[in-house]
């Protein structure tokens, strides 16, 4: 496992709950190091890819829910990484390519579905959805702080 997301549980009736905390993201550094080597990019780039993937889960995306959810999350990963000017296509796309490469070693690679243009169109239409707005808001926030947090003396 490379990244885990733990959404913050909220009581929908308790309006005093601090909803600025989305949850926690845990990244396995050793797995990220291995994957970075396998994928021929830096550990920093791999950590960013995993961070974006985990963040999207906290925003409500779930690529295991359905094919359309899979495609929507994949598109959101690519969009957020591009917006932040970070390298990579996203964990879903990278895993998909690796899976096809592995399949090609064992058997012929399946041809893409005939309705791929319809799927692409559906993804574009969903870019106006609530999740896409969340990605846009989050990418704006992250892009203003993409150099990382300011380091200073610890308080307390």
MARZAFI-48941 format. One record per residue: z, x, y of N, C-alpha, C, O, CB in turn; residue in three letters. Coordinates in steps of 0.001 Angstrom, whole numbers, always signed. Each point is the difference from the previous one (the first is absolute). Glycine has a CB too. Example, Ala and Ser with C-alpha at 12.3 -4.5 7.8 and 13.67 -1.06 7.14 Angstrom:
# residues 2
<site <+7800,+13190,-5690>,<+0,-890,+1190>,<+0,+900,+1200>,<+665,+1036,-19>,<+581,-2928,-1154>,ALA> <site <-1966,+1542,+2223>,<+60,+820,+1190>,<+730,-770,+1090>,<+169,+509,+1108>,<-2314,+675,-1736>,SER> 
//
This chain:
# residues 156
<site <+0,+842,-1174>,<+0,-842,+1174>,<+0,+887,+1237>,<+796,+931,+115>,<+417,-2775,-1354>,UNK> <site <-2120,+1537,+2162>,<-110,+817,+1196>,<+702,-609,+1212>,<+589,+723,+803>,<-2735,+113,-1696>,UNK> <site <+2088,-2160,+1028>,<+627,-655,+1156>,<+582,-1345,-426>,<-605,-738,-778>,<-1004,+1891,+2362>,UNK> <site <+2776,-1451,-1067>,<+658,-1282,-241>,<+381,-613,+1335>,<+418,+705,+918>,<+453,+77,-3161>,UNK> <site <-1015,-2084,+2349>,<+382,-726,+1211>,<+1055,-1030,-350>,<-120,-721,-990>,<-2164,+1073,+2001>,UNK> <site <+3317,-411,-188>,<+1085,-950,-194>,<+139,-826,+1272>,<+626,+442,+963>,<+574,+1112,-2588>,UNK> <site <-1783,-2754,+1633>,<+84,-840,+1206>,<+1441,-372,+327>,<+827,-194,-891>,<-3100,-707,+384>,UNK> <site <+2553,+806,+1794>,<+1315,-423,+465>,<+166,-1484,-318>,<-819,-813,+429>,<+831,+2570,+1421>,UNK> <site <+1023,-2122,-2586>,<+203,-1429,-267>,<+508,-704,+1254>,<+935,+464,+653>,<-449,+34,-3076>,UNK> <site <-1108,-1607,+2743>,<+390,-780,+1170>,<+375,-1401,-420>,<-633,-599,-870>,<-870,+1963,+2329>,UNK> <site <+2534,-1873,-833>,<+363,-1396,-155>,<-813,-766,+1040>,<+236,+145,+1200>,<+2138,+389,-2066>,UNK> <site <-3324,-1342,+418>,<-906,-682,+922>,<+727,-937,+969>,<-535,-336,+1056>,<-1218,+491,-2809>,UNK> <site <+2946,-568,+1401>,<+752,-902,+879>,<+898,+751,+979>,<+480,-589,+969>,<-538,-1111,-2778>,UNK> <site <+291,+2975,+1574>,<+870,+797,+862>,<-847,+686,+1063>,<-633,+1022,-263>,<+2284,-663,-1625>,UNK> <site <-1657,-927,+3090>,<-820,+531,+1087>,<+595,+1257,+625>,<-656,+653,+811>,<-126,-2963,-373>,UNK> <site <+2009,+2655,-800>,<+623,+1199,+561>,<-396,+1266,-768>,<+348,+1105,+414>,<+1567,-2523,+353>,UNK> <site <-2630,+1267,-1868>,<-404,+1142,-810>,<-938,+896,+799>,<-951,-484,+614>,<+1211,-879,-2719>,UNK> <site <+5,+2676,+2102>,<-862,+972,+676>,<-1270,+171,-826>,<+19,+630,-1057>,<+1983,+573,+2079>,UNK> <site <-3093,-1760,-539>,<-1252,+46,-739>,<-875,+1176,+404>,<-1164,+73,-396>,<+1283,-2530,+189>,UNK> <site <+425,+3369,+986>,<-763,+1180,+367>,<-20,+1021,-1136>,<-781,+950,+34>,<+1379,-1343,+2365>,UNK> <site <+244,+202,-3387>,<+16,+872,-1169>,<-796,-690,-1102>,<+415,-1032,-528>,<+1851,+2039,+1164>,UNK> <site <-3408,-429,-972>,<-853,-598,-1031>,<+528,+246,-1400>,<-164,-839,-886>,<-1770,+1134,+2395>,UNK> <site <+2564,+845,-1710>,<+491,+363,-1325>,<-21,+1506,-151>,<-8,+741,+983>,<-810,-2914,-1938>,UNK> <site <+810,+2614,-293>,<+34,+1432,-303>,<-1230,+391,-793>,<-516,-775,-806>,<+3022,+753,+822>,UNK> <site <-2965,+1239,+228>,<-1103,+584,-749>,<+518,+1290,-616>,<+569,+842,+695>,<-2349,-1876,+834>,UNK> <site <+1584,+1188,-2830>,<+412,+1207,-704>,<-1259,+657,-559>,<-782,-631,-711>,<+3080,-346,+130>,UNK> <site <-2479,+2255,+914>,<-1166,+754,-461>,<+484,+1156,-859>,<+890,+748,+403>,<-2231,-1388,+1657>,UNK> <site <+758,+788,-3240>,<+319,+1114,-878>,<-755,+1236,+490>,<-1225,+73,-95>,<+1620,-1639,-1879>,UNK> <site <+356,+2530,+2497>,<-633,+1203,+539>,<-724,+787,-1087>,<-1098,+506,+232>,<+2865,-406,+1531>,UNK> <site <-1170,+8,-2939>,<-653,+767,-1069>,<-1302,-672,-448>,<-990,+679,-271>,<+3243,+152,-485>,UNK> <site <-2249,-2150,+681>,<-1232,-716,-358>,<-1030,+152,+1111>,<-1184,+191,-277>,<+2504,-1844,-1100>,UNK> <site <-884,+1572,+2630>,<-914,+168,+1133>,<-615,+1398,-6>,<-1191,+150,+271>,<+2544,-1800,+1066>,UNK> <site <-559,+2669,-1640>,<-523,+1369,-72>,<-1073,+125,-1076>,<-1058,+588,+228>,<+3267,+281,+571>,UNK> <site <-1926,-1428,-1973>,<-965,+52,-1104>,<-1288,-734,+375>,<-1102,+505,-214>,<+3000,-385,-1443>,UNK> <site <-1739,-1319,+2222>,<-1171,-794,+367>,<-813,+683,+1104>,<-1229,-55,-13>,<+2473,-2027,-637>,UNK> <site <-572,+2716,+1592>,<-707,+705,+1072>,<-884,+1101,-587>,<-1147,+168,+414>,<+3035,-670,+1190>,UNK> <site <-1355,+1246,-2563>,<-788,+1056,-652>,<-1175,-596,-753>,<-1124,+492,+108>,<+3177,+925,-316>,UNK> <site <-1799,-2485,-561>,<-1060,-649,-780>,<-1098,-566,+897>,<-1170,-17,-380>,<+2855,-531,-1380>,UNK> <site <-1305,+87,+2943>,<-939,-668,+907>,<-553,+940,+1068>,<-736,-418,+893>,<+1966,-1702,-1294>,UNK> <site <-863,+3394,+293>,<-517,+1046,+895>,<+255,-279,+1478>,<-889,+161,+836>,<-845,+285,-2533>,UNK> <site <+2947,-862,+2005>,<+398,-101,+1398>,<+1449,+434,+140>,<+674,+270,-994>,<-2320,-2143,+1387>,UNK> <site <+2121,+1939,+835>,<+1340,+520,+257>,<+1091,-992,-422>,<-244,-1196,-155>,<-695,+2527,+2056>,UNK> <site <+2133,-794,-2077>,<+1156,-848,-296>,<+228,-964,+1160>,<+338,-1163,-221>,<+707,+2987,-1197>,UNK> <site <-1225,-1359,+2636>,<+163,-861,+1171>,<-928,-1211,-75>,<+426,-1126,+256>,<+232,+3129,+1106>,UNK> <site <-1925,-1775,-1711>,<-949,-1109,-102>,<+398,-969,-1111>,<-108,-1215,+164>,<-1705,+2718,+698>,UNK> <site <+2270,-967,-1988>,<+418,-858,-1114>,<+1225,-833,+391>,<+73,-1186,-320>,<-988,+2873,-1325>,UNK> <site <+1866,-1074,+2329>,<+1188,-736,+444>,<-377,-1112,+970>,<+575,-1087,-45>,<+810,+3151,-265>,UNK> <site <-2335,-1799,+1173>,<-455,-1033,+933>,<-662,-1161,-733>,<+237,-1163,+327>,<-548,+2919,+1424>,UNK> <site <-510,-1444,-2731>,<-672,-1038,-797>,<+1045,-864,-708>,<-99,-1227,-9>,<-1920,+2731,-322>,UNK> <site <+3013,-854,-258>,<+1058,-734,-701>,<+850,-817,+967>,<+414,-1114,-322>,<-376,+2900,-1426>,UNK> <site <+222,-1239,+2922>,<+767,-722,+1012>,<-721,-1273,+430>,<+617,-1061,+97>,<+360,+3231,+688>,UNK> <site <-2267,-2070,-529>,<-788,-1172,+401>,<+27,-1047,-1112>,<+170,-1188,+273>,<-1663,+2639,+1169>,UNK> <site <+1329,-1023,-2680>,<+15,-925,-1137>,<+1345,-731,-68>,<+44,-1223,-134>,<-1660,+2714,-1125>,UNK> <site <+2698,-737,+1352>,<+1331,-608,-48>,<+247,-928,+1166>,<+595,-1065,-170>,<+219,+3061,-1022>,UNK> <site <-1262,-1611,+2375>,<+171,-828,+1187>,<-730,-1332,-147>,<+536,-1046,+365>,<-306,+3118,+1020>,UNK> <site <-1430,-2036,-1908>,<-748,-1250,-186>,<+712,-928,-982>,<-20,-1218,+174>,<-2117,+2444,+309>,UNK> <site <+2761,-662,-1506>,<+798,-842,-905>,<+1144,-665,+774>,<+293,-1176,-217>,<-873,+2685,-1742>,UNK> <site <+1222,-765,+2852>,<+1090,-581,+793>,<-500,-1088,+945>,<+751,-903,+369>,<+456,+3081,-514>,UNK> <site <-2478,-2088,+534>,<-590,-1010,+879>,<-492,-1225,-770>,<-489,-959,+597>,<-168,+2789,+956>,UNK> <site <+791,-1793,-2888>,<-344,-1170,-798>,<-1252,+119,-844>,<-339,-932,-729>,<+1442,-330,+2454>,UNK> <site <-1793,+2377,-1645>,<-1183,+193,-850>,<+448,+264,-1437>,<+1040,+618,-231>,<-2371,+299,+2195>,UNK> <site <+537,-1389,-2925>,<+274,+272,-1408>,<-1316,+65,-762>,<-580,-1030,-342>,<+2831,-116,+498>,UNK> <site <-2719,+2366,-421>,<-1286,+210,-659>,<-14,-461,-1452>,<-1072,-95,-599>,<+718,+2008,+2114>,UNK> <site <+1504,-2199,-2089>,<+58,-442,-1389>,<-42,-1516,-131>,<-43,-528,-1111>,<+1335,+2575,+585>,UNK> <site <-1279,-2742,+1646>,<+41,-1462,+17>,<-1308,-645,-464>,<+13,-925,-812>,<+1624,+1091,+2665>,UNK> <site <-2753,+321,-1337>,<-1310,-556,-336>,<-1075,+991,+422>,<+285,+990,+674>,<+569,-3366,-411>,UNK> <site <-2088,+2103,-663>,<-1099,+887,+384>,<-193,-14,+1515>,<-244,+1043,+607>,<-869,-1444,-2832>,UNK> <site <+1220,-769,+2830>,<-176,-64,+1454>,<+1136,+722,+724>,<-234,+643,+1023>,<-977,-2827,-1281>,UNK> <site <+2432,+2086,-258>,<+1130,+712,+602>,<-177,+1513,-161>,<+355,+774,+888>,<+1158,-2745,-1367>,UNK> <site <-2063,+2374,-656>,<-300,+1409,-273>,<-991,+535,+1037>,<+210,+1062,+586>,<+208,-1424,-3059>,UNK> <site <-1488,-386,+2687>,<-1031,+414,+954>,<+540,-10,+1434>,<-320,+885,+794>,<-1449,-1796,-2337>,UNK> <site <+2582,-87,+1867>,<+570,-108,+1339>,<+927,+1176,+294>,<-45,+566,+1092>,<-123,-3065,-1234>,UNK> <site <+1005,+2868,-821>,<+922,+1115,+215>,<-758,+1319,+70>,<+344,+867,+804>,<+1468,-2135,-1991>,UNK> <site <-2825,+1432,+367>,<-816,+1211,+34>,<-640,+172,+1374>,<+18,+1092,+567>,<-463,-1310,-3036>,UNK> <site <-115,-855,+2997>,<-621,+20,+1324>,<+1047,+305,+1077>,<-274,+752,+934>,<-1469,-2407,-1718>,UNK> <site <+2918,+1084,+658>,<+1062,+235,+980>,<+447,+1461,-15>,<+266,+576,+1055>,<+486,-2958,-1319>,UNK> <site <-668,+2983,-921>,<+352,+1421,-96>,<-1022,+855,+749>,<+363,+855,+808>,<+743,-1268,-3038>,UNK> <site <-2373,+172,+1954>,<-1048,+790,+643>,<+18,-196,+1512>,<-155,+958,+757>,<-1240,-1137,-2833>,UNK> <site <+1584,-1056,+2511>,<+12,-318,+1430>,<+1177,+690,+705>,<-174,+580,+1072>,<-927,-2799,-1568>,UNK> <site <+2278,+2157,-96>,<+1184,+592,+617>,<-109,+1526,+37>,<+323,+617,+1015>,<+1054,-2567,-1812>,UNK> <site <-1826,+2559,-292>,<-164,+1457,-19>,<-1008,+447,+1063>,<+216,+992,+696>,<+337,-966,-3156>,UNK> <site <-1643,-763,+2572>,<-1018,+334,+994>,<+559,-157,+1409>,<-216,+858,+856>,<-1589,-1587,-2447>,UNK> <site <+2522,-365,+1833>,<+564,-267,+1323>,<+981,+1097,+416>,<+65,+367,+1173>,<-345,-2827,-1575>,UNK> <site <+1032,+2974,-551>,<+970,+1058,+279>,<-647,+1384,+31>,<+650,+1001,+304>,<+1103,-2409,-1374>,UNK> <site <-3047,+1440,+749>,<-758,+1250,-84>,<+596,+938,-1047>,<+75,+1214,+189>,<-708,-1457,+2226>,UNK> <site <+1054,-364,-3526>,<+514,+753,-1132>,<-1092,+88,-1053>,<-844,-891,-103>,<+3223,+148,+577>,UNK> <site <-2366,+1804,-1249>,<-1005,+203,-1038>,<+280,-898,-1206>,<+1138,-406,-238>,<-1454,+2780,+1014>,UNK> <site <-740,-2675,-1530>,<+140,-759,-1233>,<-573,-1399,+120>,<-196,-530,+1094>,<+2217,+1854,-1613>,UNK> <site <-2279,-1897,-631>,<-547,-1357,-71>,<+1042,-1015,-423>,<-262,-1203,+21>,<-1946,+2174,-557>,UNK> <site <+3371,-509,+157>,<+1043,-901,-467>,<+275,+197,-1474>,<-854,+477,-747>,<+196,-2114,+2489>,UNK> <site <+1846,+1270,-2148>,<+421,+190,-1383>,<-817,-862,-958>,<-369,+454,-1083>,<+2668,+89,+1895>,UNK> <site <-2578,-1763,-424>,<-746,-899,-887>,<-1397,+535,-247>,<-440,+84,-1147>,<+1763,-2033,+1988>,UNK> <site <-2022,+2312,+219>,<-1364,+504,-135>,<-17,+1299,-803>,<-861,+184,-861>,<+247,-1261,+3049>,UNK> <site <+1552,+1972,-1915>,<+80,+1269,-717>,<+268,-227,-1479>,<-624,+631,-853>,<+1444,+482,+2933>,UNK> <site <+104,-2010,-2384>,<+326,-305,-1394>,<-1185,-641,-703>,<-244,+252,-1180>,<+2650,-533,+1803>,UNK> <site <-3140,-552,+110>,<-1181,-662,-550>,<-1061,+1027,-376>,<-580,-81,-1083>,<+1070,-1959,+2465>,UNK> <site <-747,+2991,-512>,<-981,+1053,-262>,<+439,+839,-1188>,<-811,+322,-869>,<+180,-270,+3299>,UNK> <site <+1914,+303,-2473>,<+519,+783,-1120>,<-124,-766,-1308>,<-330,+577,-1036>,<+1914,+571,+2590>,UNK> <site <-1320,-2444,-1504>,<-111,-832,-1185>,<-1445,-44,-505>,<-249,+87,-1203>,<+2198,-1457,+2005>,UNK> <site <-2889,+1234,+124>,<-1415,-3,-390>,<-411,+1340,-577>,<-776,+50,-954>,<+300,-1735,+2728>,UNK> <site <+983,+2776,-1211>,<-314,+1333,-508>,<+516,+163,-1418>,<-690,+549,-859>,<+770,+371,+3185>,UNK> <site <+1137,-1399,-2572>,<+584,+62,-1330>,<-793,-861,-968>,<-252,+406,-1134>,<+2507,+13,+2135>,UNK> <site <-2652,-1614,-556>,<-796,-895,-840>,<-1350,+613,-329>,<-511,-172,-1106>,<+1667,-1789,+2126>,UNK> <site <-1733,+2675,-63>,<-1310,+612,-209>,<+75,+1059,-1081>,<-967,+224,-727>,<+364,-674,+3109>,UNK> <site <+1745,+1099,-2487>,<+171,+997,-1048>,<+34,-643,-1384>,<-406,+618,-984>,<+1647,+822,+2605>,UNK> <site <-757,-2675,-1697>,<+161,-688,-1276>,<-1184,-888,-344>,<-345,-153,-1171>,<+2784,+218,+1532>,UNK> <site <-3055,-644,+642>,<-1112,-931,-223>,<-827,-101,+1278>,<+311,+638,+1006>,<+1037,-1946,-2719>,UNK> <site <-2388,+509,+1661>,<-837,-204,+1179>,<+793,-723,+1074>,<+791,-896,-295>,<-2858,+825,-1138>,UNK> <site <+1853,+464,+2675>,<+678,-648,+1121>,<-608,-1380,+192>,<-1223,-124,+63>,<+1716,+2356,+1052>,UNK> <site <+332,-3279,-1019>,<-542,-1341,+194>,<-694,-110,+1359>,<+404,+639,+972>,<+1407,-1582,-2447>,UNK> <site <-2854,+128,+1523>,<-701,-194,+1263>,<+814,-906,+901>,<+760,-840,-480>,<-2978,+1158,-653>,UNK> <site <+2060,-148,+2452>,<+751,-865,+916>,<-416,-1449,-159>,<-1120,-298,-417>,<+1333,+2192,+2026>,UNK> <site <+702,-2793,-1273>,<-301,-1420,-141>,<-1116,-399,+956>,<-158,+593,+1067>,<+2531,-1045,-1766>,UNK> <site <-3137,-547,+310>,<-1130,-434,+808>,<+439,-646,+1294>,<-780,-88,+948>,<-515,-222,-3018>,UNK> <site <+2536,-144,+2121>,<+461,-664,+1214>,<+798,+938,+900>,<+861,-451,+755>,<-817,-1694,-2012>,UNK> <site <-327,+3457,+1181>,<+753,+947,+816>,<-217,-235,+1484>,<+914,+221,+796>,<-1082,+1434,-2635>,UNK> <site <-1041,-2105,+2238>,<-218,-274,+1417>,<+823,-1203,+452>,<+464,-44,+1139>,<-2778,+1005,-1316>,UNK> <site <+2497,-1939,-717>,<+844,-1143,+332>,<+1451,+430,+144>,<+715,-491,+873>,<-2293,-1030,-2084>,UNK> <site <+2011,+2434,+360>,<+1368,+510,+78>,<+186,+754,+1308>,<+1014,-172,+677>,<-878,+334,-3194>,UNK> <site <-1109,+674,+2879>,<+82,+748,+1255>,<+79,-961,+1182>,<+773,+216,+933>,<-2068,+1688,-1961>,UNK> <site <+484,-2974,+981>,<+22,-986,+1078>,<+1368,-672,+78>,<+526,-232,+1089>,<-2999,-152,-1375>,UNK> <site <+3044,+73,-878>,<+1319,-627,-47>,<+1056,+908,+617>,<+888,-464,+716>,<-1565,-787,-2778>,UNK> <site <+577,+2551,+1781>,<+948,+965,+560>,<-118,+17,+1519>,<+1007,+15,+707>,<-1137,+1385,-2804>,UNK> <site <-1090,-1402,+2587>,<-204,+27,+1447>,<+582,-1246,+656>,<+608,+86,+1067>,<-2683,+1280,-1395>,UNK> <site <+1893,-2526,-305>,<+545,-1243,+545>,<+1521,+31,+17>,<+632,-525,+916>,<-2643,-706,-1744>,UNK> <site <+2594,+1853,-196>,<+1457,+53,-85>,<+603,+966,+1004>,<+1216,+34,+186>,<-1396,-611,-2582>,UNK> <site <-682,+1371,+3050>,<+531,+935,+980>,<+657,-724,+1166>,<+723,+609,+788>,<-2481,+1024,-1446>,UNK> <site <+1505,-2924,+765>,<+621,-804,+1045>,<+1292,-654,-485>,<+661,-706,+762>,<-2924,+296,+210>,UNK> <site <+2621,+637,-2216>,<+1167,-661,-587>,<+1306,+563,+550>,<+11,+1007,+708>,<-1341,-1428,-2774>,UNK> <site <+2415,-240,+1731>,<+1333,+420,+449>,<+328,+1411,-459>,<+556,+783,+770>,<+177,-3160,-823>,UNK> <site <-1072,+2719,-1201>,<+281,+1346,-482>,<-748,+1042,+806>,<+545,+1066,+287>,<-158,-1984,-2559>,UNK> <site <-1623,+632,+2643>,<-766,+949,+799>,<+614,+169,+1367>,<+8,+1102,+548>,<-2066,-1719,-1785>,UNK> <site <+2575,-468,+1796>,<+697,+109,+1284>,<+1232,+878,-148>,<+310,+790,+892>,<-1147,-3063,-214>,UNK> <site <+1544,+2141,-1799>,<+1164,+850,-248>,<-411,+1461,-85>,<+678,+870,+547>,<+448,-2755,-1752>,UNK> <site <-2235,+2160,+522>,<-488,+1376,-118>,<-360,+528,+1375>,<+340,+1133,+339>,<-1201,-1581,-2662>,UNK> <site <+181,-356,+3112>,<-400,+405,+1345>,<+1229,+314,+850>,<+39,+1021,+687>,<-2114,-2435,-870>,UNK> <site <+3069,+543,+136>,<+1227,+230,+761>,<+708,+1262,-468>,<+463,+802,+810>,<-235,-3265,-465>,UNK> <site <-148,+2631,-1672>,<+679,+1169,-549>,<-784,+1266,+308>,<+599,+1030,+308>,<+379,-2445,-2129>,UNK> <site <-2315,+1361,+1745>,<-789,+1195,+278>,<+115,+389,+1461>,<-8,+1189,+322>,<-1572,-1799,-2155>,UNK> <site <+1686,-365,+2723>,<+194,+298,+1417>,<+1337,+698,+198>,<+92,+992,+723>,<-1500,-2980,-68>,UNK> <site <+2436,+1467,-1299>,<+1328,+608,+91>,<-15,+1413,-559>,<+529,+922,+622>,<+522,-3186,-807>,UNK> <site <-1655,+2441,-986>,<-31,+1317,-631>,<-877,+971,+776>,<+325,+1185,+84>,<+55,-2268,-2292>,UNK> <site <-1478,+612,+2775>,<-888,+914,+712>,<+653,+536,+1266>,<-336,+1094,+455>,<-1626,-2326,-1376>,UNK> <site <+2877,+484,+1485>,<+693,+500,+1187>,<+1052,+1032,-366>,<+473,+744,+859>,<-879,-2925,+268>,UNK> <site <+775,+2226,-2415>,<+1005,+963,-453>,<-528,+868,-1124>,<+788,+507,-799>,<+997,-2095,+1468>,UNK> <site <-3102,+1778,-756>,<-565,+681,-1164>,<+356,+1476,-91>,<-220,+621,-1040>,<-1616,-2236,+1147>,UNK> <site <+2377,+2184,+950>,<+420,+1387,-77>,<+1371,+118,-644>,<+497,+1107,-205>,<-1854,-598,+2233>,UNK> <site <+1963,-1629,-2344>,<+1281,+10,-688>,<+1158,-215,+949>,<-161,+29,+1220>,<-816,+1480,-2907>,UNK> <site <+2128,-1720,+1119>,<+1174,-256,+830>,<+413,+1255,+766>,<-210,+1124,-455>,<+963,-2879,-1173>,UNK> <site <-167,+1535,+2790>,<+529,+1125,+760>,<+1276,+457,-679>,<+830,-808,-419>,<-1847,-31,+2593>,UNK> <site <+1150,+2116,-2270>,<+1183,+541,-656>,<+1014,+414,+1066>,<-356,+601,+1014>,<-1028,+192,-2994>,UNK> <site <+2615,-1115,+1740>,<+1051,+348,+954>,<+1312,+154,-742>,<+51,+2,-1229>,<-1239,-1226,+3086>,UNK> <site <+2221,+1348,-1092>,<+1321,+138,-622>,<+424,-1332,-587>,<-252,-1067,+561>,<+879,+2899,+1049>,UNK> <site <+28,-1733,-2766>,<+535,-1202,-628>,<+1190,-487,+793>,<+813,+787,+485>,<-1609,-36,-2746>,UNK> <site <+882,-2060,+2383>,<+1146,-597,+677>,<+1061,-318,-1033>,<-308,-353,-1138>,<-1159,-603,+2957>,UNK> <site <+2690,+1082,-1420>,<+1097,-406,-859>,<+423,+1091,-860>,<+923,-164,-797>,<-1701,-2087,+836>,UNK> 
//
